[in-house]
Amino acid sequence: MPYSQDQDRLAINIASMTSESVEGMRLYIKDEQENYVLYREAELPIDQDDIQRLKKRGVRWLYIEDAAKETYRERMRAIAFGNTPVPTSTRIAAISGIVRDAMETTFATNDDEIICNATKTLSNVAANMICREDFGLKDILPVLHHDYGTFTHSTNVSYYSGVLADALGYSRDDVEEIVRGALLHDLGKLDIDIKILNKPDKLTDREFRIIKQHPIQGFVRLTNQPGVTFGQLMMTYQHHEKLDGSGYPVGIGADEIHPWAKICSVADVFEALTSHRPYRKPMPTPSALAILERGIDNTFDGEIVSCWKSLIKKNSTLF
């Protein structure tokens, strides 16, 4: 039977699910109308065969009730950071879920100090994962959410930016700094009416002018926060600038754009194109890459786009 949408649920990626992590919890699935439907009662355990059958059906997410969230999160922290041997993909999925949940919680506070403190910790966790020798882009792509929440977008952009920075030869410490900058890059959107951000129709000129203020608003919010570096400020301020000077908020040219902002720009656009938006469905990966390639030399740095394309093509399942 369907359950009301106003009941809180936590989305669980089945790539990170184990029978132990959801033991004793009711599990829900979404139907075609986006209603929650009971999939399994709490007393009925789920095993790996069940999970594999769900994957074959194309199901990526199950949902648990609000009351079970903290128990589930504690179990996932044990998977992510504990000493019990688990598959690398399961540990990565657990870490990804922890980072995203923490971003959702901290962004909801709309408190700059809380957000900055949280992103410092989260960037360390994410960089440790990204810089592992056994980590690859293929490990993180299947476990990402792709809704249009600001915190979800920022989380995904942080992973993409970190992976790009690592592949481009940045040090582990720089990767951590870049990940944190990407987590913060859209902070200014917290000052924008959610009705404008989630508008399903074309924005009016006035609404677009409001949207274009978010790099400035984010920059202002971060300037007085201790520990935020110049590079991170530039990622926030410049991630919508273009090499030919036609971007915003200032319209500066290629030489004035910080290298980290150029990385963030590629990650930001790719994530936006391949995720759900109120006004369109996700774009296929090859189409998104084609847009990036068409923007080389006028919008995006060619070396960064080529690096990203190479990373993506190593995972042939995306084509």
C-alpha atoms as a printed R data frame, in Angstrom:
    type eleno elety resid chain resno      x       y       z
1   ATOM     1    CA   MET     A     1  0.000   0.000   0.000
2   ATOM     2    CA   PRO     A     2  1.207   3.570  -0.696
3   ATOM     3    CA   TYR     A     3  2.276   5.810   2.163
4   ATOM     4    CA   SER     A     4  1.939   9.594   2.339
5   ATOM     5    CA   GLN     A     5  4.782  11.705   0.929
6   ATOM     6    CA   ASP     A     6  4.804  13.889   4.028
7   ATOM     7    CA   GLN     A     7  6.302  11.074   6.074
8   ATOM     8    CA   ASP     A     8 10.073  11.514   6.301
9   ATOM     9    CA   ARG     A     9 12.200   8.830   4.726
10  ATOM    10    CA   LEU     A    10 15.940   8.361   4.338
11  ATOM    11    CA   ALA     A    11 17.084   7.176   0.923
12  ATOM    12    CA   ILE     A    12 19.501   4.236   1.038
13  ATOM    13    CA   ASN     A    13 21.581   3.328  -1.979
14  ATOM    14    CA   ILE     A    14 21.447  -0.446  -2.314
15  ATOM    15    CA   ALA     A    15 25.104  -0.420  -3.398
16  ATOM    16    CA   SER     A    16 25.989   0.323   0.224
17  ATOM    17    CA   MET     A    17 23.300  -1.836   1.802
18  ATOM    18    CA   THR     A    18 24.074  -4.905   3.874
19  ATOM    19    CA   SER     A    19 21.615  -7.111   5.706
20  ATOM    20    CA   GLU     A    20 23.131  -5.949   9.009
21  ATOM    21    CA   SER     A    21 22.785  -2.227   8.238
22  ATOM    22    CA   VAL     A    22 18.983  -2.435   7.830
23  ATOM    23    CA   GLU     A    23 18.228  -5.241  10.262
24  ATOM    24    CA   GLY     A    24 14.941  -4.659  12.098
25  ATOM    25    CA   MET     A    25 13.876  -1.786   9.816
26  ATOM    26    CA   ARG     A    26 10.904  -1.433   7.510
27  ATOM    27    CA   LEU     A    27 12.034  -0.935   3.923
28  ATOM    28    CA   TYR     A    28 10.105   1.081   1.333
29  ATOM    29    CA   ILE     A    29 10.324   1.504  -2.399
30  ATOM    30    CA   LYS     A    30  8.895   4.241  -4.633
31  ATOM    31    CA   ASP     A    31  6.228   3.519  -7.225
32  ATOM    32    CA   GLU     A    32  5.797   5.320 -10.563
33  ATOM    33    CA   GLN     A    33  3.815   8.088  -8.850
34  ATOM    34    CA   GLU     A    34  6.678   8.673  -6.391
35  ATOM    35    CA   ASN     A    35  4.643   7.223  -3.507
36  ATOM    36    CA   TYR     A    36  6.413   5.174  -0.857
37  ATOM    37    CA   VAL     A    37  5.290   1.541  -0.912
38  ATOM    38    CA   LEU     A    38  6.195  -0.992   1.775
39  ATOM    39    CA   TYR     A    39  8.740  -3.384   0.318
40  ATOM    40    CA   ARG     A    40  9.655  -5.469   3.371
41  ATOM    41    CA   GLU     A    41  8.505  -5.626   6.983
42  ATOM    42    CA   ALA     A    42 11.054  -5.095   9.758
43  ATOM    43    CA   GLU     A    43 11.054  -8.719  10.899
44  ATOM    44    CA   LEU     A    44 11.867 -10.034   7.403
45  ATOM    45    CA   PRO     A    45 15.634  -9.869   6.766
46  ATOM    46    CA   ILE     A    46 17.036  -8.833   3.402
47  ATOM    47    CA   ASP     A    47 20.030 -10.724   2.031
48  ATOM    48    CA   GLN     A    48 22.478 -10.254  -0.831
49  ATOM    49    CA   ASP     A    49 20.316 -12.309  -3.204
50  ATOM    50    CA   ASP     A    50 17.448  -9.877  -2.586
51  ATOM    51    CA   ILE     A    51 19.752  -6.937  -3.204
52  ATOM    52    CA   GLN     A    52 21.042  -8.436  -6.452
53  ATOM    53    CA   ARG     A    53 17.468  -8.980  -7.661
54  ATOM    54    CA   LEU     A    54 16.680  -5.337  -6.951
55  ATOM    55    CA   LYS     A    55 19.744  -4.255  -8.927
56  ATOM    56    CA   LYS     A    56 18.668  -6.382 -11.899
57  ATOM    57    CA   ARG     A    57 15.275  -4.637 -11.792
58  ATOM    58    CA   GLY     A    58 17.040  -1.308 -11.996
59  ATOM    59    CA   VAL     A    59 16.197  -0.328  -8.411
60  ATOM    60    CA   ARG     A    60 18.903   1.846  -6.860
61  ATOM    61    CA   TRP     A    61 17.196   3.189  -3.733
62  ATOM    62    CA   LEU     A    62 15.229   1.844  -0.800
63  ATOM    63    CA   TYR     A    63 13.894   4.021   2.012
64  ATOM    64    CA   ILE     A    64 13.652   3.708   5.784
65  ATOM    65    CA   GLU     A    65 11.465   5.555   8.282
66  ATOM    66    CA   ASP     A    66 12.616   8.671  10.088
67  ATOM    67    CA   ALA     A    67 12.728   6.885  13.438
68  ATOM    68    CA   ALA     A    68 15.365   4.458  12.112
69  ATOM    69    CA   LYS     A    69 17.688   7.105  10.621
70  ATOM    70    CA   GLU     A    70 20.123   7.458  13.509
71  ATOM    71    CA   THR     A    71 20.492   3.711  13.999
72  ATOM    72    CA   TYR     A    72 21.173   3.304  10.294
73  ATOM    73    CA   ARG     A    73 23.700   6.134  10.298
74  ATOM    74    CA   GLU     A    74 25.561   4.623  13.237
75  ATOM    75    CA   ARG     A    75 25.785   1.321  11.403
76  ATOM    76    CA   MET     A    76 27.022   3.053   8.253
77  ATOM    77    CA   ARG     A    77 29.727   4.893  10.211
78  ATOM    78    CA   ALA     A    78 30.897   1.517  11.456
79  ATOM    79    CA   ILE     A    79 31.075   0.268   7.853
80  ATOM    80    CA   ALA     A    80 32.850   3.413   6.634
81  ATOM    81    CA   PHE     A    81 35.422   3.785   9.391
82  ATOM    82    CA   GLY     A    82 35.438   0.513  11.312
83  ATOM    83    CA   ASN     A    83 37.960  -2.312  11.189
84  ATOM    84    CA   THR     A    84 35.557  -4.972   9.932
85  ATOM    85    CA   PRO     A    85 36.578  -6.099   6.406
86  ATOM    86    CA   VAL     A    86 34.019  -5.012   3.789
87  ATOM    87    CA   PRO     A    87 34.246  -4.660  -0.002
88  ATOM    88    CA   THR     A    88 35.837  -1.384  -1.114
89  ATOM    89    CA   SER     A    89 32.693  -0.424  -3.048
90  ATOM    90    CA   THR     A    90 30.559  -0.885   0.084
91  ATOM    91    CA   ARG     A    91 32.903   1.253   2.188
92  ATOM    92    CA   ILE     A    92 32.966   3.993  -0.471
93  ATOM    93    CA   ALA     A    93 29.175   3.964  -0.706
94  ATOM    94    CA   ALA     A    94 28.942   4.285   3.074
95  ATOM    95    CA   ILE     A    95 31.362   7.232   3.120
96  ATOM    96    CA   SER     A    96 29.454   8.916   0.293
97  ATOM    97    CA   GLY     A    97 26.179   8.548   2.154
98  ATOM    98    CA   ILE     A    98 27.677   9.966   5.355
99  ATOM    99    CA   VAL     A    99 29.061  13.021   3.549
100 ATOM   100    CA   ARG     A   100 25.777  13.723   1.762
101 ATOM   101    CA   ASP     A   101 23.688  13.320   4.921
102 ATOM   102    CA   ALA     A   102 26.034  15.628   6.814
103 ATOM   103    CA   MET     A   103 25.797  18.229   4.039
104 ATOM   104    CA   GLU     A   104 22.008  18.086   4.145
105 ATOM   105    CA   THR     A   105 21.998  18.568   7.912
106 ATOM   106    CA   THR     A   106 24.493  21.442   7.929
107 ATOM   107    CA   PHE     A   107 23.002  23.300   4.962
108 ATOM   108    CA   ALA     A   108 19.631  23.150   6.721
109 ATOM   109    CA   THR     A   109 21.082  25.232   9.571
110 ATOM   110    CA   ASN     A   110 21.986  28.084   7.172
111 ATOM   111    CA   ASP     A   111 24.719  28.903   9.692
112 ATOM   112    CA   ASP     A   112 28.031  29.778   8.033
113 ATOM   113    CA   GLU     A   113 30.185  28.740  10.985
114 ATOM   114    CA   ILE     A   114 28.493  25.351  11.323
115 ATOM   115    CA   ILE     A   115 28.687  24.750   7.577
116 ATOM   116    CA   CYS     A   116 32.371  25.727   7.365
117 ATOM   117    CA   ASN     A   117 33.317  23.558  10.337
118 ATOM   118    CA   ALA     A   118 31.454  20.583   8.878
119 ATOM   119    CA   THR     A   119 32.979  20.948   5.414
120 ATOM   120    CA   LYS     A   120 36.482  20.976   6.905
121 ATOM   121    CA   THR     A   121 35.854  17.543   8.423
122 ATOM   122    CA   LEU     A   122 33.966  16.213   5.408
123 ATOM   123    CA   SER     A   123 36.636  17.303   2.927
124 ATOM   124    CA   ASN     A   124 39.233  15.360   4.905
125 ATOM   125    CA   VAL     A   125 37.057  12.236   4.791
126 ATOM   126    CA   ALA     A   126 36.350  12.630   1.070
127 ATOM   127    CA   ALA     A   127 39.995  13.335   0.165
128 ATOM   128    CA   ASN     A   128 41.165  10.268   2.062
129 ATOM   129    CA   MET     A   129 38.775   8.219  -0.060
130 ATOM   130    CA   ILE     A   130 39.585   9.892  -3.389
131 ATOM   131    CA   CYS     A   131 43.363   9.594  -2.947
132 ATOM   132    CA   ARG     A   132 43.341   5.871  -2.156
133 ATOM   133    CA   GLU     A   133 45.200   3.795  -4.729
134 ATOM   134    CA   ASP     A   134 42.252   1.423  -5.085
135 ATOM   135    CA   PHE     A   135 39.726   4.239  -5.651
136 ATOM   136    CA   GLY     A   136 38.356   5.042  -9.085
137 ATOM   137    CA   LEU     A   137 35.607   7.249 -10.485
138 ATOM   138    CA   LYS     A   138 33.655   4.083 -11.233
139 ATOM   139    CA   ASP     A   139 33.390   3.465  -7.491
140 ATOM   140    CA   ILE     A   140 31.655   6.745  -6.682
141 ATOM   141    CA   LEU     A   141 29.392   7.287  -9.712
142 ATOM   142    CA   PRO     A   142 26.879   4.487  -8.949
143 ATOM   143    CA   VAL     A   143 26.248   5.670  -5.377
144 ATOM   144    CA   LEU     A   144 25.577   9.372  -5.986
145 ATOM   145    CA   HIS     A   145 22.164  10.963  -5.633
146 ATOM   146    CA   HIS     A   146 21.131  13.116  -8.592
147 ATOM   147    CA   ASP     A   147 18.268  15.239  -7.289
148 ATOM   148    CA   TYR     A   148 18.384  19.023  -7.515
149 ATOM   149    CA   GLY     A   149 18.946  19.942  -3.880
150 ATOM   150    CA   THR     A   150 21.774  22.435  -3.381
151 ATOM   151    CA   PHE     A   151 23.488  20.199  -0.820
152 ATOM   152    CA   THR     A   152 23.286  17.179  -3.160
153 ATOM   153    CA   HIS     A   153 24.703  19.162  -6.073
154 ATOM   154    CA   SER     A   154 27.532  20.530  -3.910
155 ATOM   155    CA   THR     A   155 28.365  17.045  -2.609
156 ATOM   156    CA   ASN     A   156 28.589  15.605  -6.118
157 ATOM   157    CA   VAL     A   157 30.617  18.545  -7.418
158 ATOM   158    CA   SER     A   158 33.042  18.066  -4.527
159 ATOM   159    CA   TYR     A   159 33.675  14.438  -5.520
160 ATOM   160    CA   TYR     A   160 34.087  15.333  -9.193
161 ATOM   161    CA   SER     A   161 36.423  18.229  -8.380
162 ATOM   162    CA   GLY     A   162 38.507  16.074  -6.051
163 ATOM   163    CA   VAL     A   163 38.824  13.260  -8.588
164 ATOM   164    CA   LEU     A   164 39.810  15.778 -11.268
165 ATOM   165    CA   ALA     A   165 42.375  17.442  -9.012
166 ATOM   166    CA   ASP     A   166 43.904  14.083  -8.132
167 ATOM   167    CA   ALA     A   167 44.102  13.060 -11.802
168 ATOM   168    CA   LEU     A   168 45.630  16.428 -12.733
169 ATOM   169    CA   GLY     A   169 48.466  15.787 -10.286
170 ATOM   170    CA   TYR     A   170 47.538  17.957  -7.339
171 ATOM   171    CA   SER     A   171 48.870  16.916  -3.935
172 ATOM   172    CA   ARG     A   172 46.692  15.127  -1.412
173 ATOM   173    CA   ASP     A   173 46.483  18.329   0.691
174 ATOM   174    CA   ASP     A   174 45.416  20.363  -2.344
175 ATOM   175    CA   VAL     A   175 42.780  17.743  -3.186
176 ATOM   176    CA   GLU     A   176 41.335  18.179   0.300
177 ATOM   177    CA   GLU     A   177 41.301  21.972  -0.089
178 ATOM   178    CA   ILE     A   178 39.623  21.709  -3.496
179 ATOM   179    CA   VAL     A   179 37.014  19.263  -2.204
180 ATOM   180    CA   ARG     A   180 36.161  21.693   0.588
181 ATOM   181    CA   GLY     A   181 35.935  24.602  -1.841
182 ATOM   182    CA   ALA     A   182 33.511  22.624  -3.997
183 ATOM   183    CA   LEU     A   183 31.390  21.740  -0.958
184 ATOM   184    CA   LEU     A   184 31.101  25.495  -0.323
185 ATOM   185    CA   HIS     A   185 30.868  26.766  -3.914
186 ATOM   186    CA   ASP     A   186 27.076  27.237  -3.961
187 ATOM   187    CA   LEU     A   187 26.695  28.530  -0.404
188 ATOM   188    CA   GLY     A   188 25.207  31.738  -1.775
189 ATOM   189    CA   LYS     A   189 22.174  29.843  -3.061
190 ATOM   190    CA   LEU     A   190 20.991  29.533   0.535
191 ATOM   191    CA   ASP     A   191 20.051  33.232   0.243
192 ATOM   192    CA   ILE     A   192 17.818  32.623  -2.789
193 ATOM   193    CA   ASP     A   193 14.100  31.812  -2.608
194 ATOM   194    CA   ILE     A   194 13.611  28.061  -3.070
195 ATOM   195    CA   LYS     A   195 10.726  28.828  -5.458
196 ATOM   196    CA   ILE     A   196 13.219  30.424  -7.841
197 ATOM   197    CA   LEU     A   197 15.815  27.668  -7.449
198 ATOM   198    CA   ASN     A   198 13.224  24.931  -8.076
199 ATOM   199    CA   LYS     A   199 11.132  26.746 -10.672
200 ATOM   200    CA   PRO     A   200 10.085  24.264 -13.393
201 ATOM   201    CA   ASP     A   201  9.537  26.976 -16.023
202 ATOM   202    CA   LYS     A   202 11.887  29.430 -17.692
203 ATOM   203    CA   LEU     A   203 13.262  32.052 -15.313
204 ATOM   204    CA   THR     A   204 12.283  35.669 -15.853
205 ATOM   205    CA   ASP     A   205 15.057  38.209 -16.427
206 ATOM   206    CA   ARG     A   206 14.625  39.389 -12.827
207 ATOM   207    CA   GLU     A   207 14.851  35.823 -11.459
208 ATOM   208    CA   PHE     A   208 17.976  35.109 -13.489
209 ATOM   209    CA   ARG     A   209 19.590  38.288 -12.159
210 ATOM   210    CA   ILE     A   210 18.864  37.014  -8.648
211 ATOM   211    CA   ILE     A   211 20.409  33.613  -9.449
212 ATOM   212    CA   LYS     A   212 23.517  35.314 -10.838
213 ATOM   213    CA   GLN     A   213 24.126  36.957  -7.471
214 ATOM   214    CA   HIS     A   214 24.848  33.680  -5.664
215 ATOM   215    CA   PRO     A   215 28.644  33.693  -6.287
216 ATOM   216    CA   ILE     A   216 28.848  37.161  -4.698
217 ATOM   217    CA   GLN     A   217 26.593  36.178  -1.807
218 ATOM   218    CA   GLY     A   218 28.619  33.026  -1.165
219 ATOM   219    CA   PHE     A   219 31.879  34.978  -1.296
220 ATOM   220    CA   VAL     A   220 30.582  37.528   1.229
221 ATOM   221    CA   ARG     A   221 29.383  34.788   3.576
222 ATOM   222    CA   LEU     A   222 32.803  33.103   3.520
223 ATOM   223    CA   THR     A   223 35.138  36.086   3.753
224 ATOM   224    CA   ASN     A   224 35.013  36.274   7.543
225 ATOM   225    CA   GLN     A   225 35.124  32.543   8.175
226 ATOM   226    CA   PRO     A   226 38.475  31.384   9.636
227 ATOM   227    CA   GLY     A   227 40.348  28.745   7.686
228 ATOM   228    CA   VAL     A   228 38.711  29.419   4.321
229 ATOM   229    CA   THR     A   229 41.556  29.822   1.840
230 ATOM   230    CA   PHE     A   230 41.927  32.210  -1.089
231 ATOM   231    CA   GLY     A   231 41.529  29.339  -3.547
232 ATOM   232    CA   GLN     A   232 38.269  28.251  -1.914
233 ATOM   233    CA   LEU     A   233 36.963  31.816  -1.997
234 ATOM   234    CA   MET     A   234 37.762  31.974  -5.712
235 ATOM   235    CA   MET     A   235 35.974  28.665  -6.348
236 ATOM   236    CA   THR     A   236 32.883  30.225  -4.795
237 ATOM   237    CA   TYR     A   237 33.268  33.576  -6.536
238 ATOM   238    CA   GLN     A   238 34.482  32.481  -9.987
239 ATOM   239    CA   HIS     A   239 32.896  29.104 -10.800
240 ATOM   240    CA   HIS     A   240 30.538  30.747 -13.331
241 ATOM   241    CA   GLU     A   241 33.226  32.839 -15.020
242 ATOM   242    CA   LYS     A   242 34.228  31.859 -18.576
243 ATOM   243    CA   LEU     A   243 37.580  31.964 -20.304
244 ATOM   244    CA   ASP     A   244 36.325  34.441 -22.940
245 ATOM   245    CA   GLY     A   245 35.091  36.912 -20.314
246 ATOM   246    CA   SER     A   246 31.372  36.303 -20.907
247 ATOM   247    CA   GLY     A   247 30.667  34.709 -17.523
248 ATOM   248    CA   TYR     A   248 29.491  36.173 -14.239
249 ATOM   249    CA   PRO     A   249 29.514  37.816 -11.722
250 ATOM   250    CA   VAL     A   250 32.362  40.003 -13.051
251 ATOM   251    CA   GLY     A   251 33.160  38.818 -16.582
252 ATOM   252    CA   ILE     A   252 36.888  38.264 -16.100
253 ATOM   253    CA   GLY     A   253 39.084  36.451 -18.614
254 ATOM   254    CA   ALA     A   254 41.047  33.209 -18.558
255 ATOM   255    CA   ASP     A   255 44.219  34.502 -16.888
256 ATOM   256    CA   GLU     A   256 42.261  35.984 -13.986
257 ATOM   257    CA   ILE     A   257 40.307  32.832 -13.153
258 ATOM   258    CA   HIS     A   258 41.843  30.742 -10.366
259 ATOM   259    CA   PRO     A   259 42.868  27.203 -11.479
260 ATOM   260    CA   TRP     A   260 40.669  25.659  -8.763
261 ATOM   261    CA   ALA     A   261 37.682  27.639 -10.038
262 ATOM   262    CA   LYS     A   262 38.329  26.229 -13.519
263 ATOM   263    CA   ILE     A   263 38.174  22.700 -12.082
264 ATOM   264    CA   CYS     A   264 34.989  23.525 -10.183
265 ATOM   265    CA   SER     A   265 33.420  24.997 -13.330
266 ATOM   266    CA   VAL     A   266 33.814  21.753 -15.309
267 ATOM   267    CA   ALA     A   267 32.586  19.624 -12.404
268 ATOM   268    CA   ASP     A   268 29.685  21.999 -11.730
269 ATOM   269    CA   VAL     A   269 28.371  22.017 -15.298
270 ATOM   270    CA   PHE     A   270 28.783  18.265 -15.797
271 ATOM   271    CA   GLU     A   271 26.925  17.531 -12.551
272 ATOM   272    CA   ALA     A   272 24.120  19.949 -13.420
273 ATOM   273    CA   LEU     A   273 23.679  18.498 -16.903
274 ATOM   274    CA   THR     A   274 23.562  14.863 -15.754
275 ATOM   275    CA   SER     A   275 21.252  15.358 -12.750
276 ATOM   276    CA   HIS     A   276 17.520  15.861 -12.361
277 ATOM   277    CA   ARG     A   277 16.357  19.441 -12.621
278 ATOM   278    CA   PRO     A   278 12.848  20.868 -12.138
279 ATOM   279    CA   TYR     A   279 12.821  21.933 -15.791
280 ATOM   280    CA   ARG     A   280 14.384  18.881 -17.497
281 ATOM   281    CA   LYS     A   281 15.477  15.273 -17.207
282 ATOM   282    CA   PRO     A   282 19.137  14.245 -16.786
283 ATOM   283    CA   MET     A   283 21.228  14.486 -19.923
284 ATOM   284    CA   PRO     A   284 23.083  11.342 -21.134
285 ATOM   285    CA   THR     A   285 26.786  11.400 -20.286
286 ATOM   286    CA   PRO     A   286 28.024  11.559 -23.925
287 ATOM   287    CA   SER     A   287 25.807  14.609 -24.578
288 ATOM   288    CA   ALA     A   288 27.089  16.338 -21.429
289 ATOM   289    CA   LEU     A   289 30.696  15.668 -22.446
290 ATOM   290    CA   ALA     A   290 29.975  17.044 -25.930
291 ATOM   291    CA   ILE     A   291 28.759  20.308 -24.375
292 ATOM   292    CA   LEU     A   292 31.941  20.547 -22.309
293 ATOM   293    CA   GLU     A   293 34.082  19.917 -25.378
294 ATOM   294    CA   ARG     A   294 32.249  22.582 -27.380
295 ATOM   295    CA   GLY     A   295 33.057  25.010 -24.578
296 ATOM   296    CA   ILE     A   296 36.828  24.428 -24.671
297 ATOM   297    CA   ASP     A   297 38.800  27.678 -24.990
298 ATOM   298    CA   ASN     A   298 35.755  29.951 -24.646
299 ATOM   299    CA   THR     A   299 34.204  28.584 -21.440
300 ATOM   300    CA   PHE     A   300 36.264  25.692 -20.062
301 ATOM   301    CA   ASP     A   301 39.948  24.862 -19.735
302 ATOM   302    CA   GLY     A   302 40.832  22.295 -22.392
303 ATOM   303    CA   GLU     A   303 43.235  20.275 -20.232
304 ATOM   304    CA   ILE     A   304 40.611  19.884 -17.493
305 ATOM   305    CA   VAL     A   305 37.885  18.846 -19.940
306 ATOM   306    CA   SER     A   306 40.198  16.318 -21.612
307 ATOM   307    CA   CYS     A   307 41.155  14.895 -18.227
308 ATOM   308    CA   TRP     A   308 37.508  14.570 -17.198
309 ATOM   309    CA   LYS     A   309 36.579  12.908 -20.485
310 ATOM   310    CA   SER     A   310 39.429  10.431 -20.043
311 ATOM   311    CA   LEU     A   311 38.297   9.612 -16.500
312 ATOM   312    CA   ILE     A   312 34.697   9.116 -17.602
313 ATOM   313    CA   LYS     A   313 35.637   6.926 -20.562
314 ATOM   314    CA   LYS     A   314 37.494   4.532 -18.284
315 ATOM   315    CA   ASN     A   315 34.038   3.554 -17.060
316 ATOM   316    CA   SER     A   316 32.536   2.176 -20.244
317 ATOM   317    CA   THR     A   317 29.161   1.506 -18.579
318 ATOM   318    CA   LEU     A   318 28.380   5.205 -18.957
319 ATOM   319    CA   PHE     A   319 28.304   4.906 -22.766
